[in-house]
Amino acid sequence: MQVHPGTRELPRRLKVVLIRTSKYDDEGYVIRHLRGVLPSNTLACLYSLTEHVRERKFLGEETEIEIELYDESVHRVPVQRILRANRKPGQKVVVGLVGVQTNQFPRASDLAKRFRSGGVTVIIGGFHVSGTLAMFHQTTPEIQELIDLGVSVAKGEVEENWGIILRDALHDRLQPIYDTVDDLPDLFTKPIPMVHRGYLKKFASSNFGTIDCGRGCPFNCSFCTIINVQGHKVRYRSADGLAHALRENYRLHGIDFYFFTDDDFARNSGWREIFEMLIKLREEDGIRIQFMMQVDTLSYKIPQFVELASRAGCSQVFIGMESINPKTLKAAGKTQNHVEQYKDLIAAWHNAKAATHVGYIIGFPLDNADSVAQDVERLKSEMKVDQASFFMLTPLPGSRDHFDMVRAGEYMDQDLNRFDSFHETTHHPNFRAGEWFQAYRSAWKSFYSFEYMREVLAGANPENYWNIFRNFIWYKNAALNEGGHPMLHGFFRLKDRTDRRRGYPVESRLRHFVRRFREIRDFSLGAIHLLLEMEELWLQTRKRSEAELRVVSELKRIRAEARRNLRVAELQLAHVRAKAHIPEIHVPSRLSLLFKDFNLAVAQRVTYSREDLKHYWINTKDRLRRGQIFLISPHRFLINLYRDVQLFVLFLAALMRANQRQEV
């Protein structure tokens, strides 16, 4: 390439590093997990846009573009390796911190400072910077600090000018702020978010993808930031473009389950075309896509919406219910919600064989500890919702609530890391310090009680049973074992000793080892307790075969006749009678020999509970504690141990088979 005098030779390679930052926990460690649950749609969007720039040779024929992406929820960002890459001759690195929410901003800011200190070009975008700048029309101190360090800020959606931003980065002429919040892109012909196979391998379900079929929301909720960034006008992608992306994802990566991330899919004016496209994929092409989507409380009244959603493969809907107090909803600007219609709303989706998942906010001005507890009970007893996600009302920058509180000079926590919807960030008139959070945590415990989970699964559509079951494991582990929110937590927390928030000391190896040993011990005990609880839940709610039902019927008949406890011989008799009606029951010969023709495997299959085992182990533990080891029968100990292990193996096998069926 010829270089004119007085000009700088451009790098031949541009390395674009896209990072979705995580957040810090209360002890200053980055929240990261061995396996995640929700892939980032923002990463997929920016990856797709960057690929589009590369394919069009927008930066010139001689400029190569390399793309790397990291999601801190499952990846450790290799800061030093990225800094070294920027020093390679003929190569320039640009780091994009994408989709940064308010609670992620402190972590994103720390990463930006580290990259800038090494001379790397940095761009930051997402709802915190976009929402703050959209509402106040000026930079706030935390944003200005980054701009002063040479970080460029993307305000709004970048579909129209991502190529321009990358070209400016290549030429070292990035602007401090790129403002497109008032110039929203038409998504109809824009690149569809792309699946990155290597990225999806870090998540619990590798067949799970995300796509935003549209953006924007016509409603005016005071706590929402989306309407002030993505606007009130709903823009949507073409059904043909989505169909091509879904086919390619299925063909190349086996993706057949999606979360459509639209804030309100029911207000996407292209919903009918999208549903008809999905129906065609399922019924004509044999690609049986399933999906979950977010809808409003009036969605069930849209003619044919629920019916077509069911045919299109909708297995779950997330509904922004927020509250069941009409006065609260009116004050929050959520006038589209009508509490008296909630029951019909849930029933309509259940009739369409879709599970219902509601979002519920705790901390509106009229809330108190008693009202929150009563509301949770109504969600269970009256509304009959399958799942709930609870959030603490938080004045997020970019929302009208935040804007009004700033203007009024009201108290807000100054640590943006706590603006995650499960910390107290303002004062509440009806809660003393700590009581608000306790009401929030009690809501999780109450809703995800064993009794209510059993009721939900017992009445669930068979096609949704395992989807709901897996979500129960995820939610209980995150909210009650990990102590966080399911939207932020995956499975098995990881902690880097040296990567800690500024102001927190880096612990010695010994001290950190002791910390992690205790944390992993407590987590493991909690995980074992959770798995045993879920095993019991499975035993009490799983679908029974005809053979099992026949055995149980015989057992009940004998019990009614004898009115006394069953002996092994009677259980054998029930089995023989059932087998006479259903000859396909298989009796393994090795078990017959071991247990004198008593088919223990079949006995376990008709087990409805492990309560007897639970009581046995409690009594055994009590005897050990008292030193009464000679009162423990070795024979009973081994038999019960075998039964417990066998039940657990059967449970895990059922769970694995369900996962395999989902991923086929």
C-alpha positions as CSV (number, residue, x, y, z in Angstrom):
1,M,0.0,0.0,0.0
2,Q,1.4,3.4,-1.0
3,V,1.6,5.9,1.8
4,H,1.6,9.6,1.0
5,P,4.1,11.9,2.8
6,G,2.7,13.2,6.1
7,T,0.1,10.4,6.5
8,R,0.2,7.5,8.9
9,E,0.1,3.9,7.5
10,L,-3.2,2.3,8.6
11,P,-3.1,-1.1,10.4
12,R,-3.8,-4.0,8.1
13,R,-5.8,-5.8,10.8
14,L,-8.5,-4.5,13.1
15,K,-9.3,-6.8,16.0
16,V,-12.7,-6.1,17.4
17,V,-13.2,-7.4,21.0
18,L,-16.8,-7.4,22.1
19,I,-17.3,-7.8,25.9
20,R,-20.5,-8.0,27.8
21,T,-19.4,-7.1,31.3
22,S,-20.7,-8.7,34.5
23,K,-21.1,-7.0,37.8
24,Y,-19.4,-7.2,41.2
25,D,-20.9,-9.0,44.1
26,D,-21.1,-7.4,47.6
27,E,-17.5,-8.5,48.3
28,G,-16.0,-7.0,45.1
29,Y,-15.7,-10.2,43.1
30,V,-16.9,-10.4,39.5
31,I,-20.0,-12.6,39.2
32,R,-19.0,-15.4,36.9
33,H,-20.2,-19.0,36.6
34,L,-19.0,-22.3,35.2
35,R,-22.2,-22.5,33.1
36,G,-24.6,-19.7,32.2
37,V,-28.3,-19.9,31.4
38,L,-29.2,-16.8,29.4
39,P,-27.0,-15.9,26.4
40,S,-26.6,-12.2,25.6
41,N,-28.7,-11.0,22.7
42,T,-26.7,-7.8,22.6
43,L,-23.4,-9.7,22.0
44,A,-25.2,-11.6,19.2
45,C,-26.4,-8.3,17.7
46,L,-22.9,-6.7,17.7
47,Y,-21.3,-9.9,16.5
48,S,-23.7,-9.9,13.5
49,L,-23.2,-6.2,12.8
50,T,-19.4,-6.6,12.8
51,E,-19.6,-9.6,10.5
52,H,-21.7,-7.5,8.2
53,V,-19.0,-4.8,8.1
54,R,-16.4,-7.4,7.4
55,E,-18.4,-9.1,4.6
56,R,-19.0,-5.8,2.9
57,K,-15.3,-4.8,3.1
58,F,-16.6,-1.5,4.5
59,L,-13.1,-0.7,5.9
60,G,-11.4,-1.3,2.7
61,E,-10.2,-4.3,0.7
62,E,-6.9,-4.6,2.5
63,T,-8.2,-4.3,6.0
64,E,-8.8,-7.6,7.8
65,I,-11.3,-7.8,10.7
66,E,-11.0,-10.3,13.4
67,I,-13.8,-10.7,16.0
68,E,-13.6,-12.0,19.6
69,L,-16.4,-12.0,22.0
70,Y,-16.5,-12.5,25.8
71,D,-19.4,-12.7,28.2
72,E,-18.1,-12.1,31.7
73,S,-21.0,-14.2,33.2
74,V,-19.1,-17.3,31.8
75,H,-15.7,-16.0,30.5
76,R,-12.7,-14.5,32.2
77,V,-11.7,-11.5,30.1
78,P,-8.0,-11.9,29.2
79,V,-7.0,-8.2,29.7
80,Q,-3.2,-8.7,29.3
81,R,-3.6,-10.8,26.2
82,I,-5.8,-8.1,24.6
83,L,-3.2,-5.4,25.6
84,R,-0.4,-7.4,24.0
85,A,-2.5,-7.9,20.8
86,N,-2.7,-4.1,20.4
87,R,1.1,-3.9,20.3
88,K,1.5,-6.2,17.4
89,P,2.8,-4.5,14.2
90,G,0.1,-3.8,11.7
91,Q,-2.8,-4.6,14.1
92,K,-5.1,-2.3,16.1
93,V,-7.5,-3.5,18.8
94,V,-10.8,-1.8,19.6
95,V,-12.8,-3.0,22.6
96,G,-16.6,-2.7,22.6
97,L,-18.2,-2.8,26.1
98,V,-21.7,-3.7,24.9
99,G,-25.1,-3.6,26.5
100,V,-23.8,-2.2,29.8
101,Q,-26.6,-1.8,32.3
102,T,-26.4,0.4,35.4
103,N,-25.3,-2.4,37.8
104,Q,-22.6,-3.4,35.3
105,F,-21.3,0.1,34.8
106,P,-18.7,0.0,37.7
107,R,-17.2,-3.2,36.3
108,A,-17.3,-1.8,32.7
109,S,-15.7,1.4,33.9
110,D,-12.8,-0.5,35.6
111,L,-12.2,-2.6,32.5
112,A,-12.3,0.6,30.3
113,K,-9.6,2.2,32.5
114,R,-7.4,-0.8,32.3
115,F,-7.6,-0.9,28.5
116,R,-7.1,2.8,28.1
117,S,-4.0,2.7,30.3
118,G,-2.6,0.2,27.8
119,G,-3.5,2.4,24.8
120,V,-6.4,0.3,23.6
121,T,-9.4,2.1,21.9
122,V,-12.6,1.6,23.9
123,I,-16.2,2.2,23.1
124,I,-19.0,1.8,25.6
125,G,-22.8,1.4,25.0
126,G,-25.9,0.1,26.7
127,F,-28.8,1.2,28.7
128,H,-26.9,3.1,31.4
129,V,-25.1,5.6,29.2
130,S,-27.9,5.7,26.6
131,G,-30.7,6.2,29.2
132,T,-28.8,8.7,31.3
133,L,-27.8,10.9,28.3
134,A,-31.4,10.6,26.9
135,M,-33.0,11.9,30.0
136,F,-30.6,14.5,31.1
137,H,-29.2,15.6,27.8
138,Q,-25.7,16.0,29.4
139,T,-23.0,13.8,30.7
140,T,-23.0,12.7,34.4
141,P,-19.7,12.5,36.3
142,E,-19.2,8.8,35.9
143,I,-19.7,9.0,32.1
144,Q,-17.6,12.2,31.8
145,E,-14.8,10.5,33.6
146,L,-14.6,7.9,30.9
147,I,-14.8,10.4,28.1
148,D,-12.0,12.3,29.7
149,L,-9.9,9.1,29.5
150,G,-10.6,8.8,25.7
151,V,-13.5,6.3,25.9
152,S,-16.1,6.9,23.2
153,V,-19.8,6.6,24.2
154,A,-22.5,5.1,22.0
155,K,-25.9,6.6,22.8
156,G,-28.7,4.6,21.3
157,E,-28.8,1.8,18.8
158,V,-25.8,1.5,16.4
159,E,-27.2,-0.5,13.4
160,E,-27.0,2.5,11.1
161,N,-23.5,3.6,12.0
162,W,-21.5,0.7,13.4
163,G,-19.4,0.5,10.3
164,I,-18.7,4.3,10.6
165,I,-17.7,3.9,14.3
166,L,-15.2,1.1,13.4
167,R,-13.8,3.1,10.5
168,D,-13.3,6.1,12.9
169,A,-11.6,3.7,15.3
170,L,-9.3,2.4,12.6
171,H,-8.3,6.0,11.7
172,D,-7.9,7.1,15.3
173,R,-10.7,9.7,15.0
174,L,-13.4,8.4,17.3
175,Q,-15.8,11.0,18.5
176,P,-16.5,11.3,22.3
177,I,-20.2,10.6,21.8
178,Y,-22.1,8.9,18.9
179,D,-25.8,10.0,19.4
180,T,-28.5,8.0,17.5
181,V,-31.2,7.8,20.2
182,D,-33.4,10.2,18.1
183,D,-32.6,8.4,14.9
184,L,-33.8,4.8,15.5
185,P,-32.9,2.3,12.9
186,D,-35.5,0.4,10.8
187,L,-34.8,-3.2,11.7
188,F,-36.7,-4.7,8.8
189,T,-33.6,-5.3,6.7
190,K,-30.9,-5.1,9.3
191,P,-28.6,-8.1,10.1
192,I,-30.2,-10.7,12.4
193,P,-28.4,-11.5,15.6
194,M,-26.1,-14.5,14.9
195,V,-25.4,-17.5,17.0
196,H,-21.7,-18.1,18.0
197,R,-21.4,-21.8,18.6
198,G,-18.3,-21.5,20.8
199,Y,-20.1,-19.0,23.0
200,L,-23.2,-21.2,23.4
201,K,-21.1,-24.1,24.7
202,K,-20.6,-22.1,27.9
203,F,-24.3,-22.4,28.7
204,A,-26.4,-25.1,30.3
205,S,-28.5,-25.7,27.1
206,S,-26.5,-25.5,23.9
207,N,-29.7,-25.5,21.8
208,F,-30.9,-22.2,23.2
209,G,-30.7,-18.9,21.3
210,T,-31.9,-15.3,21.6
211,I,-33.3,-13.0,19.0
212,D,-34.9,-9.6,19.2
213,C,-37.8,-9.7,16.6
214,G,-38.6,-6.1,17.4
215,R,-37.7,-3.1,19.7
216,G,-39.7,-0.4,21.4
217,C,-42.8,-0.3,23.6
218,P,-45.9,1.8,23.2
219,F,-46.6,2.0,27.0
220,N,-45.3,4.6,29.5
221,C,-44.3,2.8,32.7
222,S,-42.4,5.2,35.0
223,F,-39.8,2.6,36.1
224,C,-38.9,1.6,32.6
225,T,-35.7,2.7,30.7
226,I,-36.5,1.0,27.4
227,I,-39.0,3.6,26.2
228,N,-36.5,6.4,26.6
229,V,-33.8,4.6,24.6
230,Q,-35.6,2.4,22.1
231,G,-38.7,4.6,21.8
232,H,-42.5,4.1,21.8
233,K,-42.7,3.1,18.2
234,V,-42.3,-0.7,17.8
235,R,-39.9,-1.6,14.9
236,Y,-39.7,-5.2,13.8
237,R,-37.6,-7.5,11.7
238,S,-38.8,-9.2,8.5
239,A,-40.3,-12.6,8.8
240,D,-38.3,-13.8,5.8
241,G,-35.0,-12.6,7.4
242,L,-35.9,-14.3,10.7
243,A,-36.9,-17.5,8.8
244,H,-33.5,-17.6,7.1
245,A,-31.6,-17.1,10.4
246,L,-33.7,-19.8,12.2
247,R,-33.1,-22.3,9.4
248,E,-29.3,-21.6,9.4
249,N,-29.1,-21.8,13.2
250,Y,-31.0,-25.1,13.2
251,R,-28.9,-26.5,10.3
252,L,-25.5,-25.4,11.6
253,H,-25.9,-25.4,15.4
254,G,-29.1,-27.4,16.2
255,I,-30.7,-24.3,17.8
256,D,-34.4,-25.0,18.2
257,F,-35.4,-23.1,21.3
258,Y,-35.4,-19.2,21.5
259,F,-36.1,-16.4,23.8
260,F,-37.6,-13.6,21.7
261,T,-36.2,-10.6,23.7
262,D,-38.8,-8.0,22.5
263,D,-39.9,-6.0,25.5
264,D,-43.5,-6.7,24.4
265,F,-43.9,-9.1,21.5
266,A,-47.7,-8.6,21.5
267,R,-47.2,-5.0,20.3
268,N,-44.9,-6.0,17.4
269,S,-47.0,-5.2,14.4
270,G,-45.4,-8.0,12.5
271,W,-46.4,-10.7,15.0
272,R,-48.9,-12.4,12.7
273,E,-46.3,-12.8,9.9
274,I,-43.7,-14.1,12.3
275,F,-46.1,-16.6,13.8
276,E,-47.2,-17.8,10.4
277,M,-43.5,-18.2,9.4
278,L,-42.9,-20.3,12.6
279,I,-45.9,-22.4,11.9
280,K,-44.7,-23.1,8.4
281,L,-41.2,-24.1,9.8
282,R,-42.9,-26.5,12.2
283,E,-45.7,-28.0,10.0
284,E,-44.1,-28.0,6.5
285,D,-40.3,-28.0,7.1
286,G,-40.2,-30.2,10.2
287,I,-38.2,-27.7,12.2
288,R,-40.1,-27.6,15.4
289,I,-38.9,-24.4,16.9
290,Q,-40.1,-23.6,20.4
291,F,-39.8,-20.2,22.0
292,M,-40.7,-18.0,25.0
293,M,-41.6,-14.4,24.7
294,Q,-42.5,-11.3,26.7
295,V,-46.1,-10.0,26.4
296,D,-48.4,-7.5,28.2
297,T,-51.4,-8.3,30.3
298,L,-53.8,-7.5,27.4
299,S,-52.1,-9.8,24.9
300,Y,-54.8,-12.5,25.3
301,K,-57.4,-10.1,24.0
302,I,-55.7,-9.7,20.6
303,P,-57.8,-11.8,18.1
304,Q,-55.9,-15.0,17.3
305,F,-52.7,-14.0,19.0
306,V,-52.8,-16.7,21.7
307,E,-54.0,-19.4,19.2
308,L,-51.3,-18.6,16.6
309,A,-48.6,-18.3,19.3
310,S,-49.5,-21.9,20.5
311,R,-49.3,-23.3,16.9
312,A,-46.1,-21.4,16.3
313,G,-44.4,-23.2,19.3
314,C,-44.8,-20.8,22.2
315,S,-44.1,-22.8,25.4
316,Q,-43.8,-20.0,27.9
317,V,-44.8,-16.3,28.2
318,F,-43.2,-13.7,30.5
319,I,-45.9,-11.2,31.6
320,G,-45.1,-7.8,33.2
321,M,-47.7,-8.0,35.8
322,E,-45.7,-5.9,38.3
323,S,-48.4,-5.5,40.9
324,I,-51.9,-6.6,41.8
325,N,-52.8,-3.3,43.4
326,P,-54.8,-1.1,41.0
327,K,-53.7,2.1,42.7
328,T,-50.1,1.1,42.5
329,L,-50.4,0.3,38.8
330,K,-52.0,3.7,38.0
331,A,-49.3,5.6,39.9
332,A,-46.6,3.7,38.0
333,G,-48.1,4.6,34.7
334,K,-49.0,1.0,33.9
335,T,-52.6,1.8,33.0
336,Q,-52.7,-1.1,30.5
337,N,-52.8,-3.6,33.4
338,H,-56.3,-4.5,34.8
339,V,-56.0,-6.7,37.9
340,E,-59.6,-8.0,37.6
341,Q,-58.5,-9.6,34.3
342,Y,-55.3,-11.3,35.5
343,K,-57.0,-14.6,36.2
344,D,-58.5,-14.8,32.7
345,L,-55.1,-13.8,31.2
346,I,-53.3,-16.7,32.9
347,A,-56.1,-19.2,32.1
348,A,-56.0,-18.2,28.4
349,W,-52.3,-19.0,28.1
350,H,-52.7,-22.2,30.1
351,N,-55.5,-23.3,27.7
352,A,-52.9,-22.7,24.9
353,K,-50.5,-25.1,26.7
354,A,-48.1,-22.2,27.5
355,A,-46.5,-21.8,30.9
356,T,-46.9,-18.4,32.5
357,H,-44.0,-16.5,34.1
358,V,-44.8,-13.1,35.7
359,G,-42.5,-10.3,36.7
360,Y,-43.4,-8.8,40.0
361,I,-42.0,-5.6,41.6
362,I,-41.7,-5.2,45.3
363,G,-41.4,-1.7,46.8
364,F,-44.0,0.5,45.3
365,P,-45.1,3.3,47.8
366,L,-48.2,1.3,49.0
367,D,-46.3,-1.9,49.6
368,N,-45.5,-3.2,53.1
369,A,-44.4,-6.6,54.5
370,D,-48.0,-7.9,54.9
371,S,-49.2,-6.7,51.6
372,V,-46.3,-8.3,49.7
373,A,-46.9,-11.6,51.5
374,Q,-50.6,-11.5,50.6
375,D,-49.8,-10.6,47.0
376,V,-47.6,-13.6,46.7
377,E,-50.3,-15.9,48.1
378,R,-52.8,-14.4,45.6
379,L,-50.3,-15.1,42.7
380,K,-50.4,-18.8,43.8
381,S,-54.0,-19.3,44.9
382,E,-56.0,-16.9,42.6
383,M,-53.8,-16.2,39.5
384,K,-52.3,-19.8,39.3
385,V,-49.1,-18.5,37.6
386,D,-46.4,-21.1,37.0
387,Q,-43.3,-19.0,37.7
388,A,-42.6,-15.6,39.1
389,S,-39.5,-13.3,39.0
390,F,-39.4,-10.8,41.9
391,F,-37.6,-7.5,41.7
392,M,-37.1,-4.6,44.1
393,L,-38.3,-1.3,42.7
394,T,-35.1,0.5,41.6
395,P,-34.8,4.0,40.1
396,L,-32.8,3.0,37.1
397,P,-31.0,5.9,35.2
398,G,-33.0,6.4,32.0
399,S,-36.3,6.0,33.7
400,R,-38.8,8.7,34.7
401,D,-38.6,7.5,38.3
402,H,-34.9,8.2,38.4
403,F,-35.2,11.6,36.6
404,D,-37.9,12.8,39.1
405,M,-35.9,11.7,42.1
406,V,-32.8,13.4,41.0
407,R,-34.7,16.6,40.3
408,A,-36.4,16.4,43.7
409,G,-33.1,15.7,45.5
410,E,-34.3,12.5,47.0
411,Y,-31.9,10.0,48.5
412,M,-30.4,7.3,46.3
413,D,-27.5,4.9,46.9
414,Q,-24.4,6.3,45.2
415,D,-23.0,2.8,44.3
416,L,-24.3,2.0,40.9
417,N,-23.3,-1.6,41.4
418,R,-26.3,-2.0,43.7
419,F,-28.8,-0.9,41.0
420,D,-29.6,-4.6,40.1
421,S,-33.2,-4.8,41.5
422,F,-32.2,-6.9,44.5
423,H,-30.6,-4.2,46.7
424,E,-32.2,-1.4,48.6
425,T,-31.2,1.7,46.8
426,T,-33.7,4.2,48.2
427,H,-35.6,4.8,51.4
428,H,-39.1,3.3,51.7
429,P,-41.7,4.7,54.0
430,N,-43.1,1.3,55.0
431,F,-39.9,-0.6,55.5
432,R,-37.1,-0.1,58.0
433,A,-33.5,-0.7,56.8
434,G,-33.3,-4.4,55.7
435,E,-37.0,-5.1,55.9
436,W,-37.6,-4.4,52.3
437,F,-34.9,-6.9,51.2
438,Q,-36.3,-9.4,53.7
439,A,-39.8,-9.1,52.1
440,Y,-38.2,-9.6,48.7
441,R,-36.4,-12.7,49.8
442,S,-39.5,-14.1,51.6
443,A,-41.4,-13.7,48.3
444,W,-38.9,-16.1,46.6
445,K,-39.1,-18.6,49.5
446,S,-42.9,-18.5,49.6
447,F,-43.5,-18.8,45.9
448,Y,-40.9,-21.5,45.3
449,S,-42.1,-23.6,48.2
450,F,-42.2,-27.3,47.6
451,E,-45.9,-27.4,48.0
452,Y,-46.5,-24.8,45.3
453,M,-44.0,-26.2,42.9
454,R,-45.7,-29.6,43.3
455,E,-49.1,-28.0,42.5
456,V,-47.7,-26.3,39.4
457,L,-46.0,-29.5,38.0
458,A,-49.0,-31.7,38.8
459,G,-51.2,-29.5,36.6
460,A,-48.6,-28.6,34.0
461,N,-49.0,-29.5,30.3
462,P,-46.8,-32.7,29.7
463,E,-44.9,-30.9,27.0
464,N,-43.9,-28.2,29.4
465,Y,-43.2,-30.4,32.5
466,W,-39.4,-30.5,32.1
467,N,-39.0,-26.9,31.0
468,I,-40.8,-25.8,34.1
469,F,-38.9,-28.3,36.2
470,R,-35.5,-27.2,35.0
471,N,-36.5,-23.5,35.6
472,F,-37.4,-24.4,39.2
473,I,-33.9,-25.8,39.7
474,W,-32.3,-22.7,38.1
475,Y,-34.4,-20.3,40.1
476,K,-34.1,-22.0,43.5
477,N,-30.4,-22.4,43.0
478,A,-29.8,-18.7,42.1
479,A,-32.2,-17.0,44.5
480,L,-32.0,-19.2,47.5
481,N,-28.7,-21.1,47.3
482,E,-26.4,-18.6,45.5
483,G,-28.2,-15.6,47.1
484,G,-28.6,-13.6,43.8
485,H,-31.1,-13.1,41.0
486,P,-31.7,-15.8,38.4
487,M,-31.2,-13.3,35.6
488,L,-27.6,-12.8,36.8
489,H,-26.7,-16.3,38.0
490,G,-25.9,-19.6,36.3
491,F,-24.5,-22.8,37.8
492,F,-21.4,-23.0,40.1
493,R,-19.9,-19.7,40.9
494,L,-16.2,-19.0,40.0
495,K,-14.0,-16.4,41.6
496,D,-10.7,-15.0,40.4
497,R,-8.5,-14.1,43.4
498,T,-6.7,-11.2,41.7
499,D,-9.6,-9.7,39.8
500,R,-11.4,-7.7,42.5
501,R,-13.1,-4.3,42.5
502,R,-11.0,-1.2,43.2
503,G,-10.9,-0.5,46.9
504,Y,-11.0,-4.2,48.0
505,P,-7.7,-5.9,48.9
506,V,-6.4,-8.7,46.9
507,E,-6.3,-11.6,49.4
508,S,-3.4,-13.9,49.9
509,R,-3.6,-17.4,48.4
510,L,-4.2,-19.0,51.7
511,R,-6.9,-16.6,52.8
512,H,-8.6,-16.9,49.4
513,F,-8.4,-20.7,49.6
514,V,-10.1,-20.7,53.0
515,R,-12.8,-18.4,51.6
516,R,-13.4,-20.5,48.6
517,F,-13.3,-23.8,50.6
518,R,-16.1,-22.5,52.9
519,E,-18.1,-21.1,50.0
520,I,-17.9,-24.3,47.9
521,R,-18.7,-26.4,51.0
522,D,-21.8,-24.3,51.7
523,F,-22.8,-24.3,48.1
524,S,-22.4,-28.0,47.8
525,L,-24.5,-28.7,50.8
526,G,-27.1,-26.4,49.5
527,A,-27.0,-28.0,46.1
528,I,-27.4,-31.5,47.6
529,H,-30.3,-30.3,49.6
530,L,-31.8,-28.8,46.4
531,L,-31.3,-31.9,44.3
532,L,-32.9,-34.1,47.0
533,E,-35.8,-31.7,47.1
534,M,-36.2,-31.8,43.3
535,E,-35.9,-35.6,43.4
536,E,-38.8,-35.7,45.8
537,L,-40.7,-33.2,43.6
538,W,-40.1,-35.5,40.6
539,L,-41.3,-38.5,42.5
540,Q,-44.5,-36.9,43.5
541,T,-45.4,-35.3,40.1
542,R,-43.9,-37.4,37.4
543,K,-46.0,-39.0,34.7
544,R,-46.9,-42.6,35.6
545,S,-46.9,-45.5,33.1
546,E,-49.9,-47.7,32.8
547,A,-47.9,-50.5,34.5
548,E,-47.1,-48.3,37.5
549,L,-50.7,-47.2,37.8
550,R,-51.9,-50.8,37.8
551,V,-49.4,-51.7,40.6
552,V,-50.5,-48.8,42.7
553,S,-54.1,-49.7,42.2
554,E,-53.4,-53.2,43.4
555,L,-51.5,-51.8,46.4
556,K,-54.4,-49.6,47.3
557,R,-56.9,-52.5,47.0
558,I,-54.8,-54.7,49.3
559,R,-54.3,-51.9,51.8
560,A,-58.1,-51.2,51.9
561,E,-58.8,-54.9,52.4
562,A,-56.2,-55.6,55.1
563,R,-56.2,-52.2,56.8
564,R,-52.7,-52.7,57.9
565,N,-49.1,-52.1,56.7
566,L,-48.1,-54.0,53.6
567,R,-45.5,-56.8,53.8
568,V,-43.1,-57.6,51.1
569,A,-45.2,-60.6,50.1
570,E,-48.2,-58.4,49.5
571,L,-46.1,-56.0,47.4
572,Q,-45.1,-59.1,45.3
573,L,-48.7,-60.1,44.9
574,A,-49.6,-56.6,43.7
575,H,-46.8,-56.8,41.2
576,V,-47.9,-60.2,40.0
577,R,-51.5,-59.1,39.5
578,A,-50.4,-56.0,37.7
579,K,-48.1,-58.0,35.5
580,A,-50.9,-60.3,34.6
581,H,-52.8,-57.4,33.1
582,I,-49.7,-55.7,31.6
583,P,-47.2,-58.4,30.6
584,E,-44.6,-56.0,29.2
585,I,-43.2,-55.3,32.7
586,H,-39.7,-56.6,32.7
587,V,-38.2,-58.3,35.8
588,P,-34.4,-58.2,35.7
589,S,-33.1,-61.7,36.6
590,R,-30.1,-60.4,38.7
591,L,-32.4,-58.4,40.9
592,S,-34.7,-61.4,41.3
593,L,-31.8,-63.5,42.5
594,L,-30.6,-60.8,44.9
595,F,-34.0,-60.1,46.4
596,K,-35.6,-63.5,46.2
597,D,-37.7,-62.8,43.2
598,F,-38.8,-59.4,44.6
599,N,-38.4,-56.9,41.8
600,L,-37.0,-53.9,43.7
601,A,-36.6,-51.9,40.5
602,V,-40.3,-52.0,39.9
603,A,-40.9,-51.2,43.5
604,Q,-38.9,-48.0,43.1
605,R,-40.8,-47.1,39.9
606,V,-44.0,-47.0,41.9
607,T,-42.4,-44.9,44.7
608,Y,-44.3,-41.6,45.2
609,S,-42.0,-40.2,47.9
610,R,-38.7,-40.8,49.7
611,E,-40.2,-39.6,53.0
612,D,-39.6,-42.9,54.6
613,L,-35.9,-42.8,53.5
614,K,-35.6,-39.2,54.8
615,H,-37.0,-40.3,58.2
616,Y,-34.6,-43.3,58.3
617,W,-31.5,-41.1,57.7
618,I,-32.7,-38.6,60.3
619,N,-33.1,-41.3,62.9
620,T,-29.7,-42.9,61.9
621,K,-28.0,-39.5,62.2
622,D,-29.6,-39.0,65.6
623,R,-28.4,-42.5,66.8
624,L,-24.8,-41.7,65.6
625,R,-24.9,-38.4,67.4
626,R,-25.9,-40.2,70.6
627,G,-23.3,-42.9,70.1
628,Q,-25.9,-45.6,69.7
629,I,-24.1,-47.2,66.7
630,F,-25.1,-50.8,67.7
631,L,-28.8,-49.9,67.3
632,I,-28.2,-49.4,63.6
633,S,-29.0,-52.5,61.6
634,P,-26.3,-53.0,58.9
635,H,-28.8,-54.9,56.7
636,R,-31.3,-52.0,56.9
637,F,-28.6,-49.5,56.4
638,L,-27.4,-51.1,53.2
639,I,-30.9,-51.7,51.8
640,N,-31.9,-48.1,52.4
641,L,-28.6,-46.8,51.0
642,Y,-29.2,-48.9,47.9
643,R,-32.8,-47.6,47.6
644,D,-31.7,-44.0,48.0
645,V,-28.9,-44.3,45.4
646,Q,-31.2,-46.1,43.0
647,L,-33.9,-43.4,43.3
648,F,-31.3,-40.7,42.8
649,V,-29.8,-42.4,39.7
650,L,-33.3,-42.8,38.2
651,F,-34.0,-39.1,38.8
652,L,-30.8,-38.0,37.2
653,A,-31.4,-40.3,34.3
654,A,-34.8,-38.8,33.8
655,L,-33.4,-35.3,33.9
656,M,-30.7,-36.2,31.4
657,R,-33.1,-37.8,29.1
658,A,-35.3,-34.7,29.2
659,N,-32.2,-32.6,28.3
660,Q,-31.3,-34.8,25.5
661,R,-34.8,-34.7,24.1
662,Q,-34.7,-31.0,24.2
663,E,-31.4,-30.8,22.4
664,V,-32.2,-33.4,19.7
